[in-house]
Amino acid sequence: MKCEHCTRKECSKKSKTDDQENVSVDVPSPAQENEERCDTSKHKVLVVSVCPQSLPYFAAKFNLSVTDASRRLCGFLKSLGVHYVFDTTIAADFSILESQKEFVRRYHQHSEEQRELPMLTSACPGWVRYAERVLGRPIIPYLCTAKSPQQVMGSLVKDYFARQQSLAPEKIFHIVVAPCYDKKLEALREGLSPTLNGARGTDCVLTSGEIAQIMEQSDLSVKDIAVDTLFGDVKEMAVRRHDGVSSDGHLAHVFRHAAKELFGEHVEEITYRALRNKDFHEVTLEKNGEVLLRFAAAYGFRNIQNMIMKLKKGKFPYHFVEVLACPRGCLNGRGQAQTEDGHTDRALLQQMEGIYSGIPVWPPESSTHVQELYQEWLEGTESPKVQEVLHTSYQSLEPCTDSLDIKW
């Protein structure tokens, strides 16, 4: 397994196929690499965090239920010497809750003189990198400042969990398993955090496909083991997800929260209307013939470019947009949903979408552990530490000609 220095080399090659819009990175097979390995001798504890969008891939790949796939993956990782395996869903809880609060604040502050809307989600690293490196200052102010689930998980592992284990952050080597190669770039973007004693929140990212390849080539004897939790009083938590078709569900949860907080409307079912194509959906809250909220989901760079053009022209009517670089969302990440020749594996993707839709949905507000962490770890829901740990900032980077730049 490699550290950030190896990851930087792996992620320096970007490619674009004729029929695929999502970001891709040419990564050598883990089983075939002969490069110098990362020296993990200085780390005492190996921690792996698994994204919920990766679990349907393992379930489909090995013909298991999601729960059994989670246990099989955990057992395999621990047979390799990993000490703890966590689910990143709790990190998405924080990301969504902070996004909800930020949208309400922006809605109240928005005016013709001070344009705070639309708020554009920032959980997708491919989209964020494109915004920072290509779009720049006209778009960056609209990005939600809430950290992505991966970034939040880095803080949970290297700050909260490290304190529980009486470990310095640098004594933990944190690996994330994700469906997307751009998560590797996100780990590099985080930089060295002063709140983590100068350590990175995420030291290494491996895609679901890379892990599956290692599993297939391994002859280790593996037994199923329950995924660990951050809480000593809980031995195993049920696999759960948020209310998104194939993402972490920022749109649905922010929409419900905004409807209730701003207009006193309780929304049960959310109706998505496909507009120009199947990857651009609209959700509205209407009362007495008036549209009170207008949200959208824009997946894939074709829709992102259309959104940006209209936004720059002042003809974009939405209050909030869930933006994802991959068409059909995170399940379609190039780290798990592609064939050997680099095309989308449509049959596998359809199977994963069916599996993902069957995972129980738990709203982030329902988590008592999250509320406890706000008090115990973050010193309250509105404390300065919340802003420091759960929020980030963006910078406009002048376009450069190196191979890491994304051109669309």
Salt bridges, closest charged atoms under 4 A:
GLU4 OE2 - HIS5 NE2 3.90
GLU4 OE2 - ARG200 NE 3.85
GLU10 OE1 - LYS184 NZ 3.26
ASP19 OD2 - HIS343 NE2 3.52
GLU21 OE2 - ARG302 NE 3.55
GLU33 OE1 - LYS2 NZ 3.82
GLU33 OE1 - ARG37 NH1 3.79
GLU35 OE1 - LYS2 NZ 2.96
ASP68 OD1 - ARG71 NH1 3.96
ASP93 OD2 - ARG240 NH2 2.48
ASP93 OD1 - HIS242 NE2 2.48
GLU98 OE2 - LYS101 NZ 2.87
GLU98 OE1 - HIS391 NE2 2.78
GLU102 OE2 - ARG105 NH2 3.96
GLU102 OE2 - ARG106 NE 2.97
GLU102 OE1 - HIS391 ND1 3.93
GLU112 OE1 - ARG115 NH1 3.20
GLU116 OE1 - ARG106 NH1 3.96
GLU132 OE2 - ARG189 NH2 2.99
ASP159 OD1 - ARG163 NE 2.56
ASP182 OD1 - LYS14 NZ 2.94
GLU186 OE1 - LYS183 NZ 3.45
ASP203 OD2 - LYS158 NZ 2.67
GLU210 OE1 - LYS184 NZ 3.30
GLU216 OE2 - LYS61 NZ 3.53
ASP224 OD1 - ARG72 NE 2.58
ASP228 OD2 - LYS78 NZ 2.91
GLU236 OE2 - ARG71 NE 3.02
ASP243 OD2 - ARG256 NH2 2.93
GLU265 OE2 - LYS287 NZ 3.15
GLU268 OE2 - HIS266 NE2 3.14
GLU282 OE1 - ARG273 NH2 3.17
GLU282 OE2 - ARG294 NH1 3.35
ASP341 OD1 - HIS343 ND1 3.06
GLU353 OE1 - ARG328 NH2 2.81
GLU382 OE2 - LYS101 NZ 3.69
ASP405 OD1 - ARG133 NH1 3.38
ASP405 OD2 - LYS407 NZ 3.78
